[in-house]
């Protein structure tokens, strides 16, 4: 009889001890950080931690790009001027204000670049790419890349991206998309015009040379670029007052 009385009490004590041990073993979850850095972690799954994608992949770097350029590309994906299903689905429900906040977040990140990869092409191909990037080809009305993207090729504020630190495959794909009309920008669409004047061999040469160039220690975009005769002012989306003043907390995912 004593054993029958003692056994339930012992089991109750054991169960209480196990419950207490389990409770202390489970760490307290960290409070959710409601910030743009936390909410933009979805972007870093493809574009790398803090948006600093490596040069040996396909996805481009976001960190340090001009905010105006990033904002325009987010709008282009959302509104159908650029085509990539995953990006479109991710951005479709987001407002202009939210997209601007994402762009400003990544633009403000000043992070070092990895070392460039060796040029994957013949000397002739690499040299042809260098000439096209630095000098262009006047006989085909083909401007040099540096005329718009800056002499250091790190981009120009507020809307022109840098060309260095990008994967060769990504550069090839984007030039091909412009040639095929799969990537568009607001009129006048300068890059579409340039891409149509380039042959596939030109594109290959340019991408090989650019992908092999080191990024300067000061990788920030240039503040301004002198107007170039014969080149139009390329089209961009205006940043509206409502987008500038909106915050993610206010805009949420409403368009």
SERO-4910 file (N, C-alpha, C, O; in steps of 0.05 Angstrom, whole numbers):
BEGIN
 pado doro    nc1    nc2    nc3   cac1   cac2   cac3    cc1    cc2    cc3    oc1    oc2    oc3
  Unk    A     17    -24      0      0      0      0     17     25      0     12     44    -14
  Unk    A     39     25     16     56     48     17     69     53    -10     72     76    -18
  Unk    A     76     31    -25     89     34    -51     70     47    -71     78     63    -87
  Unk    A     44     39    -69     24     51    -87     20     80    -82     16     96   -101
  Unk    A     22     89    -57     20    117    -50     44    132    -59     42    155    -69
  Unk    A     67    121    -56     93    135    -62     97    138    -92    109    158   -101
  Unk    A     89    118   -109     95    118   -137     83    142   -152     97    155   -167
  Unk    A     57    149   -148     46    172   -162     60    198   -154     65    216   -170
  Unk    A     67    200   -128     81    224   -119    108    226   -131    117    248   -139
  Unk    A    122    204   -134    149    204   -147    147    212   -176    163    227   -186
  Unk    A    127    200   -190    124    207   -218    117    237   -221    127    249   -240
  Unk    A    101    248   -203     95    276   -205    120    293   -201    123    313   -216
  Unk    A    136    286   -183    161    301   -178    179    299   -202    191    319   -210
  Unk    A    182    275   -214    199    271   -238    189    288   -261    204    301   -275
  Unk    A    162    288   -265    151    303   -287    155    333   -283    161    347   -303
  Unk    A    153    342   -258    158    371   -253    187    378   -258    192    400   -269
  Unk    A    205    361   -251    234    366   -255    241    367   -284    256    385   -293
  Unk    A    230    348   -300    235    348   -329    224    373   -342    237    385   -359
  Unk    A    199    381   -334    187    405   -345    204    429   -339    207    446   -357
  Unk    A    214    431   -315    230    454   -307    256    455   -323    265    476   -332
  Unk    A    268    431   -327    293    430   -342    289    437   -371    305    451   -383
  Unk    A    266    428   -382    260    434   -410    255    464   -414    263    476   -434
  Unk    A    242    476   -394    236    505   -396    261    521   -396    263    541   -410
  Unk    A    280    513   -380    305    529   -378    323    524   -402    340    540   -408
  Unk    A    319    501   -416    337    494   -439    329    509   -464    345    513   -482
  Unk    A    304    518   -466    294    532   -490    302    561   -488    292    575   -470
  Unk    A    318    571   -506    327    600   -505    303    618   -511    285    612   -526
  Unk    A    304    641   -498    283    661   -503    287    673   -530    309    683   -536
  Unk    A    267    673   -547    271    684   -574    277    714   -573    267    729   -556
  Unk    A    294    723   -591    301    751   -592    277    767   -602    262    757   -619
  Unk    A    273    791   -592    251    807   -602    254    813   -631    277    818   -641
  Unk    A    232    814   -646    233    820   -675    243    848   -679    233    867   -667
  Unk    A    262    851   -697    273    877   -704    258    888   -728    264    880   -751
  Unk    A    240    906   -723    224    917   -745    239    940   -759    234    963   -753
  Unk    A    258    932   -776    274    952   -790    276    945   -819    269    922   -827
  Unk    A    284    963   -836    287    958   -864    309    937   -869    307    921   -888
  Unk    A    329    936   -852    350    916   -855    339    888   -851    345    869   -865
  Unk    A    321    885   -831    309    860   -825    289    852   -847    289    829   -856
  Unk    A    274    871   -857    253    865   -876    265    860   -904    252    848   -921
  Unk    A    289    870   -909    302    865   -935    319    840   -936    334    836   -955
  Unk    A    318    824   -915    334    799   -915    325    780   -937    341    764   -946
  Unk    A    301    783   -947    292    767   -969    309    772   -994    314    754  -1010
  Unk    A    319    796   -997    336    803  -1020    363    789  -1019    374    782  -1039
  Unk    A    373    786   -994    400    775   -991    402    745   -996    424    735   -998
  Unk    A    379    732   -998    380    703  -1004    393    699  -1031    408    679  -1035
  Unk    A    388    716  -1050    400    714  -1077    424    733  -1080    444    726  -1093
  Unk    A    421    757  -1070    442    778  -1075    464    778  -1054    481    796  -1054
  Unk    A    465    758  -1036    486    756  -1017    482    772   -992    466    791   -992
  Unk    A    496    765   -971    494    779   -945    499    809   -950    519    817   -962
  Unk    A    481    825   -940    482    854   -942    482    863   -971    490    886   -977
  Unk    A    473    846   -989    472    854  -1017    499    855  -1031    502    870  -1051
  Unk    A    519    841  -1020    546    843  -1032    553    817  -1048    572    803  -1041
  Unk    A    537    811  -1068    540    786  -1083    568    783  -1094    581    803  -1101
  Unk    A    578    758  -1095    605    753  -1105    606    755  -1136    585    752  -1149
  Unk    A    630    760  -1147    632    763  -1176    631    737  -1192    632    738  -1217
  Unk    A    630    714  -1178    631    689  -1193    603    676  -1195    600    653  -1203
  Unk    A    582    692  -1189    555    681  -1191    540    694  -1214    552    702  -1234
  Unk    A    514    696  -1211    497    709  -1231    484    734  -1221    481    754  -1236
  Unk    A    476    734  -1195    461    757  -1185    480    781  -1180    502    778  -1171
  Unk    A    470    805  -1186    487    829  -1183    488    838  -1154    471    832  -1138
  Unk    A    508    854  -1149    511    867  -1123    491    890  -1120    486    904  -1140
  Unk    A    480    893  -1096    463    916  -1090    476    937  -1073    471    961  -1076
  Unk    A    494    929  -1056    506    947  -1037    522    969  -1051    539    963  -1068
  Unk    A    516    994  -1044    531   1017  -1054    522   1027  -1081    533   1047  -1091
  Unk    A    503   1013  -1094    493   1023  -1120    477   1049  -1115    466   1053  -1094
  Unk    A    476   1067  -1135    461   1092  -1131    432   1086  -1125    419   1069  -1137
  Unk    A    421   1101  -1106    393   1096  -1097    374   1099  -1120    354   1084  -1122
  Unk    A    378   1119  -1137    360   1124  -1159    359   1100  -1178    338   1093  -1189
  Unk    A    383   1089  -1183    384   1066  -1201    369   1042  -1189    353   1029  -1203
  Unk    A    375   1036  -1164    361   1013  -1151    331   1017  -1150    316    998  -1156
  Unk    A    322   1041  -1144    294   1047  -1144    281   1043  -1171    260   1030  -1174
  Unk    A    295   1052  -1192    284   1049  -1220    282   1019  -1227    263   1011  -1239
  Unk    A    302   1003  -1219    301    975  -1226    279    960  -1210    266    942  -1221
  Unk    A    275    967  -1185    253    955  -1170    226    962  -1183    209    945  -1186
  Unk    A    223    987  -1192    199    995  -1206    196    979  -1232    174    971  -1240
  Unk    A    218    977  -1247    218    963  -1273    209    934  -1270    194    924  -1286
  Unk    A    219    920  -1249    211    893  -1244    181    892  -1237    166    875  -1247
  Unk    A    174    909  -1219    146    908  -1210    126    915  -1232    105    903  -1234
  Unk    A    134    934  -1249    115    944  -1270    119    932  -1297    106    940  -1316
  Unk    A    137    912  -1300    138    896  -1324    158    906  -1345    157    896  -1368
  Unk    A    176    925  -1339    196    933  -1358    220    914  -1357    236    913  -1376
  Unk    A    224    900  -1335    243    879  -1333    228    854  -1326    208    855  -1312
  Unk    A    239    831  -1335    224    806  -1331    241    785  -1316    261    775  -1327
  Unk    A    233    779  -1292    244    757  -1277    223    750  -1256    217    765  -1238
  Unk    A    211    727  -1260    187    719  -1245    190    723  -1215    172    733  -1202
  Unk    A    212    713  -1203    215    715  -1174    215    744  -1165    203    750  -1144
  Unk    A    229    761  -1179    229    789  -1171    202    802  -1174    193    817  -1157
  Unk    A    188    796  -1195    162    808  -1200    143    800  -1178    128    816  -1167
  Unk    A    142    774  -1170    124    764  -1149    131    777  -1123    113    783  -1107
  Unk    A    157    781  -1118    165    792  -1092    157    822  -1090    150    831  -1068
  Unk    A    159    836  -1112    155    865  -1111    127    874  -1118    119    897  -1112
  Unk    A    111    858  -1132     85    866  -1142     68    880  -1121     55    900  -1128
  Unk    A     66    870  -1096     48    883  -1077     60    908  -1063     46    920  -1047
  Unk    A     85    915  -1069     98    936  -1053     93    964  -1066     92    967  -1090
  Unk    A     91    983  -1048     86   1011  -1057    112   1024  -1066    134   1014  -1061
  Unk    A    109   1047  -1080    132   1063  -1088    149   1070  -1064    174   1069  -1065
  Unk    A    136   1079  -1043    151   1087  -1019    167   1065  -1007    190   1069   -998
  Unk    A    156   1041  -1006    170   1018   -996    194   1011  -1013    216   1006  -1003
  Unk    A    191   1012  -1040    213   1006  -1058    235   1027  -1055    258   1020  -1056
  Unk    A    228   1052  -1052    248   1072  -1048    263   1068  -1022    288   1072  -1021
  Unk    A    250   1059  -1001    263   1054   -976    283   1031   -979    305   1032   -968
  Unk    A    276   1010   -993    294    988   -998    318    997  -1014    341    990  -1007
  Unk    A    313   1013  -1034    336   1024  -1051    354   1040  -1034    379   1038  -1037
  Unk    A    344   1058  -1018    361   1075  -1001    377   1059   -981    399   1066   -974
  Unk    A    365   1038   -971    379   1020   -951    404   1008   -964    426   1010   -952
  Unk    A    401    996   -987    424    983   -999    444   1003  -1010    468    998  -1010
  Unk    A    435   1026  -1020    453   1046  -1030    471   1057  -1008    493   1065  -1014
  Unk    A    461   1057   -983    477   1068   -961    498   1050   -951    514   1058   -934
  Unk    A    499   1024   -960    518   1005   -950    545   1009   -964    546   1006   -988
  Unk    A    565   1015   -949    592   1020   -960    609    996   -952    621    996   -930
  Unk    A    611    976   -969    624    951   -962    645    944   -983    642    951  -1006
  Unk    A    667    931   -975    688    924   -994    679    904  -1014    661    888  -1009
  Unk    A    692    904  -1037    687    885  -1059    707    862  -1057    730    866  -1048
  Unk    A    699    838  -1066    719    817  -1068    738    821  -1092    732    838  -1109
  Unk    A    759    807  -1092    778    809  -1114    766    801  -1140    749    782  -1141
  Unk    A    773    814  -1162    763    807  -1188    774    780  -1197    796    772  -1189
  Unk    A    759    767  -1214    768    741  -1225    785    746  -1250    782    766  -1263
  Unk    A    803    727  -1257    819    730  -1281    802    731  -1306    780    719  -1307
  Unk    A    812    745  -1326    797    747  -1351    795    720  -1364    814    706  -1368
  Unk    A    770    713  -1372    765    687  -1384    762    690  -1415    740    688  -1426
  Unk    A    785    696  -1428    784    700  -1457    812    705  -1468    831    708  -1453
  Unk    A    814    705  -1494    840    710  -1507    849    739  -1503    833    756  -1495
  Unk    A    874    744  -1508    885    771  -1506    870    790  -1525    864    812  -1518
  Unk    A    864    780  -1549    851    796  -1569    823    804  -1560    814    826  -1563
  Unk    A    809    784  -1548    782    789  -1538    782    810  -1516    766    829  -1515
  Unk    A    800    806  -1497    802    824  -1474    809    852  -1483    798    872  -1473
  Unk    A    828    855  -1502    836    881  -1511    813    894  -1526    809    919  -1524
  Unk    A    798    879  -1541    774    890  -1555    754    901  -1535    742    922  -1539
  Unk    A    750    886  -1513    732    896  -1493    742    921  -1480    726    940  -1475
  Unk    A    768    923  -1475    779    948  -1463    774    972  -1481    766    993  -1471
  Unk    A    779    968  -1506    776    991  -1525    747   1000  -1526    741   1024  -1526
  Unk    A    728    981  -1527    700    988  -1529    691   1003  -1503    676   1022  -1504
  Unk    A    700    993  -1480    693   1005  -1455    704   1033  -1452    690   1052  -1444
  Unk    A    730   1036  -1459    744   1062  -1454    741   1082  -1478    742   1106  -1473
  Unk    A    738   1071  -1502    738   1089  -1525    713   1087  -1543    706   1107  -1557
  Unk    A    699   1065  -1542    676   1062  -1559    684   1057  -1588    707   1049  -1593
  Unk    A    665   1060  -1606    670   1057  -1635    654   1078  -1650    631   1074  -1655
  Unk    A    668   1100  -1657    654   1122  -1670    642   1114  -1696    622   1125  -1705
  Unk    A    655   1095  -1710    645   1087  -1737    617   1075  -1735    602   1075  -1755
  Unk    A    609   1064  -1712    582   1053  -1708    565   1069  -1689    545   1060  -1679
  Unk    A    574   1093  -1683    561   1110  -1664    557   1096  -1637    536   1098  -1624
  Unk    A    578   1082  -1629    577   1066  -1605    593   1081  -1584    618   1082  -1586
  Unk    A    580   1093  -1564    595   1108  -1544    611   1090  -1525    605   1066  -1522
  Unk    A    632   1101  -1514    647   1086  -1494    630   1083  -1468    615   1101  -1462
  Unk    A    633   1061  -1455    618   1057  -1430    624   1078  -1410    606   1087  -1395
  Unk    A    649   1088  -1409    657   1107  -1389    644   1134  -1393    643   1151  -1375
  Unk    A    633   1139  -1417    620   1165  -1422    595   1168  -1405    587   1191  -1398
  Unk    A    582   1146  -1398    558   1148  -1381    563   1137  -1353    551   1147  -1333
  Unk    A    579   1116  -1351    583   1103  -1325    606   1113  -1309    612   1103  -1287
  Unk    A    620   1134  -1319    641   1147  -1304    668   1135  -1311    671   1111  -1318
  Unk    A    689   1152  -1310    716   1143  -1318    726   1120  -1300    741   1103  -1309
  Unk    A    717   1119  -1275    725   1097  -1258    706   1074  -1259    710   1053  -1247
  Unk    A    684   1077  -1274    664   1056  -1279    650   1048  -1253    641   1025  -1250
  Unk    A    649   1066  -1234    635   1061  -1208    607   1073  -1208    594   1072  -1187
  Unk    A    598   1083  -1231    571   1095  -1232    571   1125  -1227    591   1136  -1219
  Unk    A    548   1136  -1231    544   1165  -1227    518   1170  -1214    497   1159  -1222
  Unk    A    518   1187  -1193    493   1193  -1179    475   1210  -1197    485   1226  -1213
  Unk    A    448   1207  -1195    435   1188  -1177    425   1162  -1190    415   1145  -1176
  Unk    A    429   1160  -1216    415   1138  -1230    432   1119  -1247    421   1100  -1258
  Unk    A    458   1124  -1249    475   1107  -1267    491   1087  -1250    505   1095  -1232
  Unk    A    488   1061  -1256    502   1041  -1239    531   1038  -1247    539   1046  -1269
  Unk    A    547   1027  -1229    574   1020  -1235    575    994  -1252    555    979  -1252
  Unk    A    597    989  -1266    599    966  -1283    619    945  -1271    621    923  -1281
  Unk    A    634    953  -1251    654    935  -1240    642    919  -1217    622    926  -1205
  Unk    A    654    896  -1212    645    878  -1191    620    862  -1198    607    851  -1181
  Unk    A    614    861  -1224    591    846  -1233    599    820  -1247    620    820  -1261
  Unk    A    584    798  -1244    591    773  -1257    589    776  -1288    572    790  -1298
  Unk    A    607    763  -1302    607    763  -1331    580    753  -1342    569    765  -1361
  Unk    A    570    731  -1331    545    720  -1340    522    740  -1337    504    742  -1354
  Unk    A    522    755  -1315    501    774  -1311    503    797  -1332    483    805  -1343
  Unk    A    527    806  -1337    531    827  -1357    521    818  -1384    507    832  -1398
  Unk    A    529    794  -1392    520    783  -1418    490    781  -1419    477    788  -1439
  Unk    A    478    771  -1397    449    767  -1397    434    794  -1400    414    795  -1414
  Unk    A    444    814  -1387    429    840  -1388    432    853  -1415    413    865  -1425
  Unk    A    456    852  -1427    459    863  -1454    441    848  -1474    429    860  -1492
  Unk    A    440    821  -1471    422    806  -1488    393    813  -1484    378    813  -1503
  Unk    A    386    818  -1459    358    825  -1453    350    852  -1466    328    855  -1476
  Unk    A    369    871  -1466    364    896  -1479    361    892  -1510    343    904  -1522
  Unk    A    379    876  -1521    378    872  -1550    351    858  -1558    340    864  -1579
  Unk    A    341    841  -1541    317    826  -1547    292    840  -1538    270    830  -1543
  Unk    A    294    863  -1526    271    878  -1516    259    867  -1491    237    874  -1484
  Unk    A    274    849  -1477    264    837  -1452    270    855  -1428    257    852  -1407
  Unk    A    288    874  -1431    293    893  -1410    290    921  -1423    301    927  -1444
  Unk    A    274    937  -1409    269    964  -1419    271    984  -1397    270    977  -1373
  Unk    A    274   1009  -1404    274   1031  -1385    256   1053  -1395    246   1052  -1418
  Unk    A    252   1074  -1379    237   1096  -1388    251   1110  -1412    275   1111  -1413
  Unk    A    235   1120  -1431    246   1133  -1454    260   1160  -1446    250   1174  -1428
  Unk    A    282   1167  -1459    296   1151  -1479    312   1129  -1467    328   1133  -1448
  Unk    A    309   1105  -1477    322   1081  -1466    350   1078  -1479    353   1065  -1499
  Unk    A    369   1091  -1466    396   1093  -1478    409   1065  -1481    421   1060  -1502
  Unk    A    407   1049  -1461    420   1023  -1462    409   1005  -1484    424    989  -1496
  Unk    A    383   1007  -1489    372    991  -1511    384   1000  -1538    390    983  -1555
  Unk    A    387   1026  -1541    399   1036  -1566    428   1027  -1569    437   1018  -1590
  Unk    A    443   1028  -1547    471   1020  -1547    473    990  -1553    490    981  -1569
  Unk    A    457    974  -1539    459    945  -1542    453    936  -1571    465    917  -1581
  Unk    A    434    950  -1584    427    942  -1611    450    948  -1631    451    936  -1653
  Unk    A    468    966  -1624    491    972  -1641    514    953  -1636    534    954  -1650
  Unk    A    512    936  -1616    534    918  -1609    528    890  -1619    505    881  -1619
  Unk    A    549    877  -1629    546    849  -1638    549    831  -1613    559    840  -1593
  Unk    A    541    806  -1616    546    787  -1594    576    785  -1586    582    782  -1563
  Unk    A    594    787  -1606    622    787  -1599    631    812  -1584    648    810  -1566
  Unk    A    619    835  -1590    624    859  -1575    616    855  -1546    631    862  -1528
  Unk    A    592    845  -1542    582    841  -1515    600    822  -1499    606    827  -1476
  Unk    A    608    800  -1512    625    781  -1499    652    794  -1491    662    790  -1468
  Unk    A    663    810  -1509    689    823  -1503    686    843  -1480    703    843  -1462
  Unk    A    665    859  -1480    661    879  -1459    656    865  -1432    668    874  -1412
  Unk    A    640    844  -1431    634    831  -1406    659    818  -1394    663    818  -1370
  Unk    A    675    805  -1412    700    792  -1402    719    813  -1390    730    808  -1369
  Unk    A    722    835  -1404    741    855  -1394    731    868  -1368    746    871  -1349
  Unk    A    705    875  -1367    695    888  -1343    696    870  -1319    704    878  -1297
  Unk    A    689    844  -1323    688    826  -1300    716    820  -1289    718    811  -1266
  Unk    A    737    826  -1304    764    821  -1295    778    845  -1282    801    844  -1274
  Unk    A    764    868  -1281    776    892  -1271    772    895  -1241    750    891  -1231
  Unk    A    793    903  -1227    789    908  -1198    773    932  -1192    773    951  -1208
  Unk    A    758    932  -1171    742    955  -1162    761    973  -1146    775    964  -1128
  Unk    A    761   1000  -1152    778   1018  -1137    771   1018  -1107    748   1012  -1100
  Unk    A    790   1025  -1091    785   1025  -1062    762   1044  -1055    746   1038  -1037
  Unk    A    760   1067  -1069    737   1084  -1066    717   1077  -1088    719   1086  -1110
  Unk    A    698   1060  -1080    680   1049  -1100    654   1065  -1102    635   1056  -1116
  Unk    A    653   1088  -1089    628   1103  -1090    623   1116  -1117    642   1122  -1132
  Unk    A    598   1119  -1125    592   1131  -1151    601   1160  -1152    604   1173  -1131
  Unk    A    607   1169  -1176    615   1197  -1180    591   1215  -1174    568   1207  -1177
  Unk    A    597   1239  -1164    576   1258  -1158    561   1268  -1182    537   1273  -1182
  Unk    A    576   1272  -1204    563   1283  -1229    580   1274  -1252    602   1265  -1250
  Unk    A    568   1277  -1276    581   1271  -1301    576   1293  -1321    553   1302  -1324
  Unk    A    597   1302  -1334    594   1323  -1353    577   1313  -1377    579   1290  -1384
  Unk    A    560   1331  -1388    544   1323  -1411    561   1315  -1434    582   1328  -1439
  Unk    A    553   1295  -1448    568   1284  -1471    553   1291  -1497    530   1284  -1499
  Unk    A    567   1304  -1515    554   1311  -1540    544   1287  -1555    559   1267  -1557
  Unk    A    520   1288  -1566    510   1266  -1582    495   1244  -1566    483   1226  -1577
  Unk    A    496   1246  -1539    482   1227  -1522    459   1240  -1508    462   1261  -1497
  Unk    A    435   1228  -1509    412   1240  -1496    413   1235  -1466    429   1219  -1456
  Unk    A    398   1251  -1452    395   1246  -1423    376   1222  -1420    353   1223  -1429
  Unk    A    386   1200  -1409    371   1175  -1408    347   1177  -1390    347   1193  -1371
  Unk    A    326   1162  -1397    301   1163  -1382    302   1150  -1355    315   1129  -1352
  Unk    A    289   1162  -1336    287   1151  -1309    259   1157  -1298    245   1174  -1308
  Unk    A    252   1142  -1278    226   1147  -1264    230   1169  -1244    249   1168  -1228
  Unk    A    212   1188  -1243    213   1209  -1224    207   1198  -1196    189   1182  -1193
  Unk    A    222   1208  -1176    215   1200  -1148    195   1220  -1138    201   1243  -1134
  Unk    A    170   1210  -1134    148   1228  -1127    151   1237  -1098    164   1224  -1081
  Unk    A    137   1258  -1091    137   1268  -1064    125   1248  -1045    134   1245  -1022
  Unk    A    104   1233  -1054     92   1214  -1037    110   1190  -1031    110   1180  -1009
  Unk    A    126   1182  -1051    145   1161  -1046    167   1170  -1027    176   1154  -1010
  Unk    A    176   1195  -1030    197   1205  -1013    189   1207   -984    204   1200   -966
  Unk    A    164   1215   -979    155   1220   -952    144   1194   -939    142   1193   -915
  Unk    A    137   1174   -956    125   1150   -944    146   1134   -929    170   1134   -937
  Unk    A    138   1121   -909    155   1102   -894    143   1074   -897    119   1072   -902
  Unk    A    159   1054   -893    148   1027   -895    127   1022   -875    108   1006   -880
  Unk    A    129   1034   -851    109   1029   -831     82   1040   -839     61   1029   -832
  Unk    A     83   1062   -855     58   1074   -864     47   1061   -889     23   1056   -892
  Unk    A     65   1054   -907     56   1044   -933     50   1014   -932     33   1005   -947
  Unk    A     64    999   -915     60    971   -914     64    959   -941     85    964   -954
  Unk    A     46    942   -950     48    930   -977     27    941   -996     22    929  -1017
  Unk    A     13    962   -988     -7    973  -1006      5    989  -1028     24   1004  -1024
  Unk    A     -6    986  -1052      3   1002  -1075    -15   1026  -1078    -10   1042  -1097
***
